[in-house]
């Protein structure tokens, strides 16, 4: 969750999105960037979601069911700003603590 928190700070501070929503709406993408990077993490995700290749989609579907929009634009964030937020999040201390890879973090919503 370190990366999601790092992403959430500018989303909350600059766009007024409640912290829980700001942390949660990108979790499927964060998970996608982490799957396959660590066997222990994959095993934990498999316990919760079953097939880890479907885990990000299952989480996205659940968030959709809760009414949590996936698109940064929904929260007033431009595409350029979103790219900056994600880049800065990976470069920050919490981002460097993340076991996943930035090139596995998609810009688009998982479907």
N, CA and C atoms as a LAMMPS dump frame, in Angstrom:
ITEM: TIMESTEP
0
ITEM: NUMBER OF ATOMS
333
ITEM: BOX BOUNDS ff ff ff
-5.0000000000000000e+02 5.0000000000000000e+02
-5.0000000000000000e+02 5.0000000000000000e+02
-5.0000000000000000e+02 5.0000000000000000e+02
ITEM: ATOMS id mol type element x y z
1 1 1 N 0.811 -1.218 0
2 1 2 C 0 0 0
3 1 3 C 0.847 1.273 0
4 2 1 N 2.169 1.135 0.168
5 2 2 C 3.017 2.329 0.229
6 2 3 C 2.872 3.183 -1.029
7 3 1 N 2.853 2.553 -2.185
8 3 2 C 2.745 3.306 -3.43
9 3 3 C 1.381 3.984 -3.534
10 4 1 N 0.319 3.271 -3.184
11 4 2 C -1.024 3.86 -3.237
12 4 3 C -1.112 5.083 -2.316
13 5 1 N -0.497 4.997 -1.157
14 5 2 C -0.483 6.148 -0.251
15 5 3 C 0.299 7.298 -0.862
16 6 1 N 1.416 7.006 -1.476
17 6 2 C 2.218 8.06 -2.092
18 6 3 C 1.449 8.731 -3.226
19 7 1 N 0.694 7.956 -3.963
20 7 2 C -0.157 8.512 -5.023
21 7 3 C -1.276 9.343 -4.412
22 8 1 N -1.806 8.891 -3.287
23 8 2 C -2.994 9.532 -2.709
24 8 3 C -2.747 10.939 -2.191
25 9 1 N -1.55 11.242 -1.732
26 9 2 C -1.33 12.545 -1.096
27 9 3 C -1.654 13.72 -2.007
28 10 1 N -1.104 13.805 -3.219
29 10 2 C -1.484 14.951 -4.062
30 10 3 C -2.943 14.884 -4.516
31 11 1 N -3.483 13.678 -4.637
32 11 2 C -4.892 13.544 -5.037
33 11 3 C -5.786 14.134 -3.947
34 12 1 N -5.46 13.851 -2.693
35 12 2 C -6.23 14.398 -1.578
36 12 3 C -5.957 15.89 -1.393
37 13 1 N -4.686 16.254 -1.342
38 13 2 C -4.335 17.647 -1.041
39 13 3 C -4.708 18.615 -2.154
40 14 1 N -4.501 18.205 -3.411
41 14 2 C -4.734 19.113 -4.533
42 14 3 C -6.139 19.029 -5.125
43 15 1 N -6.834 17.908 -4.861
44 15 2 C -8.14 17.719 -5.501
45 15 3 C -9.261 17.441 -4.505
46 16 1 N -8.929 17.4 -3.217
47 16 2 C -9.958 17.24 -2.193
48 16 3 C -10.612 15.87 -2.147
49 17 1 N -9.977 14.871 -2.749
50 17 2 C -10.536 13.515 -2.743
51 17 3 C -10.262 12.901 -1.372
52 18 1 N -11.277 12.346 -0.713
53 18 2 C -11.042 11.729 0.588
54 18 3 C -9.899 10.709 0.518
55 19 1 N -9.106 10.668 1.583
56 19 2 C -7.897 9.852 1.589
57 19 3 C -8.159 8.386 1.233
58 20 1 N -9.207 7.792 1.766
59 20 2 C -9.499 6.379 1.482
60 20 3 C -9.766 6.136 0.008
61 21 1 N -10.52 7.019 -0.613
62 21 2 C -10.801 6.895 -2.052
63 21 3 C -9.518 7.151 -2.841
64 22 1 N -8.773 8.171 -2.433
65 22 2 C -7.524 8.494 -3.137
66 22 3 C -6.533 7.335 -3.07
67 23 1 N -6.545 6.592 -1.98
68 23 2 C -5.67 5.411 -1.862
69 23 3 C -6.2 4.229 -2.652
70 24 1 N -7.51 4.095 -2.692
71 24 2 C -8.083 2.855 -3.215
72 24 3 C -8.289 2.815 -4.721
73 25 1 N -8.577 3.94 -5.365
74 25 2 C -8.993 3.847 -6.763
75 25 3 C -7.892 3.322 -7.681
76 26 1 N -6.62 3.462 -7.275
77 26 2 C -5.528 2.968 -8.116
78 26 3 C -4.96 1.629 -7.631
79 27 1 N -5.537 1.028 -6.599
80 27 2 C -5.001 -0.232 -6.076
81 27 3 C -4.928 -1.355 -7.106
82 28 1 N -5.907 -1.502 -8.01
83 28 2 C -5.756 -2.567 -9.016
84 28 3 C -4.514 -2.37 -9.885
85 29 1 N -4.211 -1.121 -10.237
86 29 2 C -3.022 -0.855 -11.04
87 29 3 C -1.754 -1.095 -10.227
88 30 1 N -1.793 -0.719 -8.949
89 30 2 C -0.666 -0.985 -8.058
90 30 3 C -0.447 -2.496 -7.963
91 31 1 N -1.543 -3.24 -7.814
92 31 2 C -1.438 -4.7 -7.74
93 31 3 C -0.865 -5.271 -9.034
94 32 1 N -1.312 -4.762 -10.162
95 32 2 C -0.803 -5.236 -11.449
96 32 3 C 0.711 -5.028 -11.549
97 33 1 N 1.191 -3.923 -11.012
98 33 2 C 2.631 -3.647 -11.044
99 33 3 C 3.413 -4.548 -10.086
100 34 1 N 2.714 -5.135 -9.103
101 34 2 C 3.388 -5.978 -8.106
102 34 3 C 3.315 -7.471 -8.415
103 35 1 N 2.258 -7.899 -9.089
104 35 2 C 2.08 -9.334 -9.357
105 35 3 C 3.262 -9.865 -10.159
106 36 1 N 3.801 -10.979 -9.695
107 36 2 C 4.922 -11.623 -10.373
108 36 3 C 6.289 -11.149 -9.915
109 37 1 N 6.317 -10.181 -9.003
110 37 2 C 7.598 -9.631 -8.562
111 37 3 C 8.14 -10.319 -7.307
112 38 1 N 7.257 -10.99 -6.545
113 38 2 C 7.673 -11.586 -5.287
114 38 3 C 6.758 -12.779 -4.999
115 39 1 N 7.341 -13.956 -4.825
116 39 2 C 6.563 -15.173 -4.627
117 39 3 C 5.698 -15.098 -3.374
118 40 1 N 6.222 -14.535 -2.306
119 40 2 C 5.45 -14.445 -1.059
120 40 3 C 4.238 -13.522 -1.228
121 41 1 N 4.44 -12.411 -1.899
122 41 2 C 3.337 -11.491 -2.172
123 41 3 C 2.306 -12.165 -3.071
124 42 1 N 2.764 -12.843 -4.114
125 42 2 C 1.842 -13.545 -5.014
126 42 3 C 1.034 -14.597 -4.26
127 43 1 N 1.668 -15.311 -3.345
128 43 2 C 0.961 -16.333 -2.563
129 43 3 C -0.123 -15.696 -1.703
130 44 1 N 0.179 -14.564 -1.1
131 44 2 C -0.821 -13.872 -0.283
132 44 3 C -1.989 -13.391 -1.141
133 45 1 N -1.686 -12.843 -2.31
134 45 2 C -2.749 -12.398 -3.21
135 45 3 C -3.581 -13.578 -3.701
136 46 1 N -2.935 -14.714 -3.961
137 46 2 C -3.651 -15.912 -4.411
138 46 3 C -4.608 -16.417 -3.34
139 47 1 N -4.223 -16.287 -2.078
140 47 2 C -5.126 -16.7 -0.983
141 47 3 C -6.402 -15.877 -0.998
142 48 1 N -6.278 -14.619 -1.318
143 48 2 C -7.425 -13.717 -1.299
144 48 3 C -8.221 -13.783 -2.596
145 49 1 N -7.521 -13.757 -3.731
146 49 2 C -8.184 -13.588 -5.022
147 49 3 C -8.202 -14.829 -5.902
148 50 1 N -7.489 -15.877 -5.511
149 50 2 C -7.351 -17.031 -6.394
150 50 3 C -6.274 -16.754 -7.423
151 51 1 N -6.587 -16.916 -8.674
152 51 2 C -5.651 -16.702 -9.78
153 51 3 C -5.119 -15.262 -9.758
154 52 1 N -3.819 -15.107 -9.529
155 52 2 C -3.266 -13.759 -9.423
156 52 3 C -3.345 -12.978 -10.736
157 53 1 N -3.428 -13.67 -11.853
158 53 2 C -3.541 -12.943 -13.117
159 53 3 C -4.891 -12.228 -13.223
160 54 1 N -5.874 -12.701 -12.468
161 54 2 C -7.203 -12.076 -12.479
162 54 3 C -7.427 -11.164 -11.273
163 55 1 N -6.486 -11.136 -10.349
164 55 2 C -6.66 -10.378 -9.113
165 55 3 C -6.91 -8.885 -9.352
166 56 1 N -6.127 -8.211 -10.198
167 56 2 C -6.405 -6.785 -10.405
168 56 3 C -7.805 -6.527 -10.96
169 57 1 N -8.25 -7.36 -11.884
170 57 2 C -9.6 -7.183 -12.437
171 57 3 C -10.657 -7.449 -11.376
172 58 1 N -10.467 -8.477 -10.554
173 58 2 C -11.43 -8.759 -9.483
174 58 3 C -11.521 -7.584 -8.517
175 59 1 N -10.371 -7.005 -8.168
176 59 2 C -10.376 -5.852 -7.274
177 59 3 C -11.042 -4.664 -7.943
178 60 1 N -10.75 -4.429 -9.221
179 60 2 C -11.389 -3.32 -9.953
180 60 3 C -12.898 -3.509 -9.987
181 61 1 N -13.358 -4.728 -10.266
182 61 2 C -14.795 -4.989 -10.307
183 61 3 C -15.439 -4.693 -8.956
184 62 1 N -14.767 -5.088 -7.877
185 62 2 C -15.292 -4.848 -6.536
186 62 3 C -15.368 -3.344 -6.254
187 63 1 N -14.303 -2.616 -6.612
188 63 2 C -14.32 -1.167 -6.417
189 63 3 C -15.41 -0.517 -7.265
190 64 1 N -15.587 -1.004 -8.498
191 64 2 C -16.664 -0.491 -9.354
192 64 3 C -18.022 -0.708 -8.687
193 65 1 N -18.219 -1.897 -8.12
194 65 2 C -19.476 -2.203 -7.427
195 65 3 C -19.726 -1.253 -6.256
196 66 1 N -18.653 -0.775 -5.64
197 66 2 C -18.766 0.175 -4.531
198 66 3 C -18.951 1.614 -5.014
199 67 1 N -18.831 1.817 -6.333
200 67 2 C -18.973 3.154 -6.894
201 67 3 C -17.696 3.972 -6.872
202 68 1 N -16.541 3.301 -6.748
203 68 2 C -15.25 3.992 -6.75
204 68 3 C -14.754 4.073 -8.189
205 69 1 N -14.768 5.268 -8.734
206 69 2 C -14.349 5.476 -10.124
207 69 3 C -12.862 5.184 -10.279
208 70 1 N -12.499 4.613 -11.417
209 70 2 C -11.111 4.224 -11.681
210 70 3 C -10.316 5.312 -12.384
211 71 1 N -10.983 6.189 -13.077
212 71 2 C -10.301 7.151 -13.918
213 71 3 C -9.868 8.386 -13.12
214 72 1 N -8.592 8.73 -13.186
215 72 2 C -8.131 9.942 -12.495
216 72 3 C -8.92 11.184 -12.921
217 73 1 N -9.371 11.225 -14.171
218 73 2 C -10.134 12.372 -14.66
219 73 3 C -11.415 12.578 -13.849
220 74 1 N -11.983 11.488 -13.341
221 74 2 C -13.19 11.582 -12.521
222 74 3 C -12.946 12.472 -11.3
223 75 1 N -11.709 12.524 -10.847
224 75 2 C -11.349 13.293 -9.659
225 75 3 C -10.726 14.647 -10.01
226 76 1 N -10.83 15.033 -11.291
227 76 2 C -10.324 16.329 -11.727
228 76 3 C -8.844 16.347 -12.047
229 77 1 N -8.27 15.173 -12.295
230 77 2 C -6.838 15.065 -12.569
231 77 3 C -6.636 14.892 -14.072
232 78 1 N -5.833 15.758 -14.664
233 78 2 C -5.555 15.641 -16.091
234 78 3 C -4.606 14.465 -16.333
235 79 1 N -4.529 14.027 -17.567
236 79 2 C -3.634 12.924 -17.922
237 79 3 C -2.174 13.284 -17.614
238 80 1 N -1.786 14.501 -17.962
239 80 2 C -0.413 14.941 -17.697
240 80 3 C -0.136 14.977 -16.203
241 81 1 N -1.062 15.507 -15.431
242 81 2 C -0.88 15.564 -13.981
243 81 3 C -0.812 14.159 -13.386
244 82 1 N -1.655 13.25 -13.893
245 82 2 C -1.646 11.873 -13.402
246 82 3 C -0.28 11.223 -13.634
247 83 1 N 0.27 11.414 -14.81
248 83 2 C 1.59 10.857 -15.104
249 83 3 C 2.638 11.413 -14.137
250 84 1 N 2.55 12.692 -13.831
251 84 2 C 3.476 13.305 -12.875
252 84 3 C 3.276 12.734 -11.476
253 85 1 N 2.023 12.588 -11.057
254 85 2 C 1.732 12.03 -9.735
255 85 3 C 2.317 10.626 -9.61
256 86 1 N 2.091 9.788 -10.621
257 86 2 C 2.586 8.409 -10.577
258 86 3 C 4.114 8.385 -10.609
259 87 1 N 4.724 9.178 -11.48
260 87 2 C 6.192 9.234 -11.55
261 87 3 C 6.789 9.685 -10.228
262 88 1 N 6.218 10.733 -9.66
263 88 2 C 6.701 11.238 -8.375
264 88 3 C 6.505 10.207 -7.269
265 89 1 N 5.397 9.477 -7.325
266 89 2 C 5.122 8.454 -6.302
267 89 3 C 6.157 7.341 -6.353
268 90 1 N 6.515 6.893 -7.54
269 90 2 C 7.542 5.855 -7.673
270 90 3 C 8.917 6.374 -7.242
271 91 1 N 9.192 7.652 -7.469
272 91 2 C 10.503 8.214 -7.159
273 91 3 C 10.673 8.539 -5.674
274 92 1 N 9.56 8.719 -4.962
275 92 2 C 9.633 9.084 -3.548
276 92 3 C 10.03 7.91 -2.662
277 93 1 N 10.294 8.182 -1.378
278 93 2 C 10.726 7.131 -0.454
279 93 3 C 9.755 5.951 -0.38
280 94 1 N 8.468 6.231 -0.337
281 94 2 C 7.499 5.133 -0.278
282 94 3 C 7.463 4.37 -1.594
283 95 1 N 7.619 5.053 -2.677
284 95 2 C 7.658 4.39 -3.975
285 95 3 C 8.864 3.495 -4.131
286 96 1 N 9.979 3.94 -3.592
287 96 2 C 11.184 3.112 -3.654
288 96 3 C 11.065 1.902 -2.731
289 97 1 N 10.109 1.929 -1.811
290 97 2 C 9.833 0.807 -0.918
291 97 3 C 8.906 -0.217 -1.584
292 98 1 N 8.342 0.124 -2.73
293 98 2 C 7.391 -0.725 -3.444
294 98 3 C 8.131 -1.815 -4.204
295 99 1 N 7.63 -3.047 -4.134
296 99 2 C 8.322 -4.167 -4.772
297 99 3 C 8.041 -4.277 -6.264
298 100 1 N 7.061 -3.559 -6.759
299 100 2 C 6.714 -3.632 -8.175
300 100 3 C 7.546 -2.702 -9.033
301 101 1 N 7.208 -2.667 -10.304
302 101 2 C 7.959 -1.876 -11.273
303 101 3 C 7.064 -0.83 -11.926
304 102 1 N 7.627 0.357 -12.109
305 102 2 C 6.881 1.456 -12.718
306 102 3 C 6.424 1.116 -14.129
307 103 1 N 7.222 0.373 -14.876
308 103 2 C 6.83 0.06 -16.249
309 103 3 C 5.71 -0.977 -16.306
310 104 1 N 5.324 -1.53 -15.161
311 104 2 C 4.177 -2.44 -15.107
312 104 3 C 2.918 -1.73 -14.619
313 105 1 N 3.025 -0.444 -14.32
314 105 2 C 1.897 0.352 -13.839
315 105 3 C 1.226 0.983 -15.05
316 106 1 N 0.032 0.502 -15.39
317 106 2 C -0.627 1.038 -16.599
318 106 3 C -1.23 2.408 -16.374
319 107 1 N -1.244 3.174 -17.405
320 107 2 C -1.886 4.495 -17.345
321 107 3 C -3.406 4.343 -17.453
322 108 1 N -3.843 3.297 -18.118
323 108 2 C -5.279 3.107 -18.353
324 108 3 C -5.893 2.23 -17.26
325 109 1 N -7.186 2.31 -17.189
326 109 2 C -7.931 1.504 -16.231
327 109 3 C -7.906 0.043 -16.636
328 110 1 N -7.829 -0.827 -15.667
329 110 2 C -7.869 -2.278 -15.911
330 110 3 C -9.316 -2.68 -16.171
331 111 1 N -9.522 -3.426 -17.2
332 111 2 C -10.873 -3.96 -17.505
333 111 3 C -10.742 -5.405 -17.884
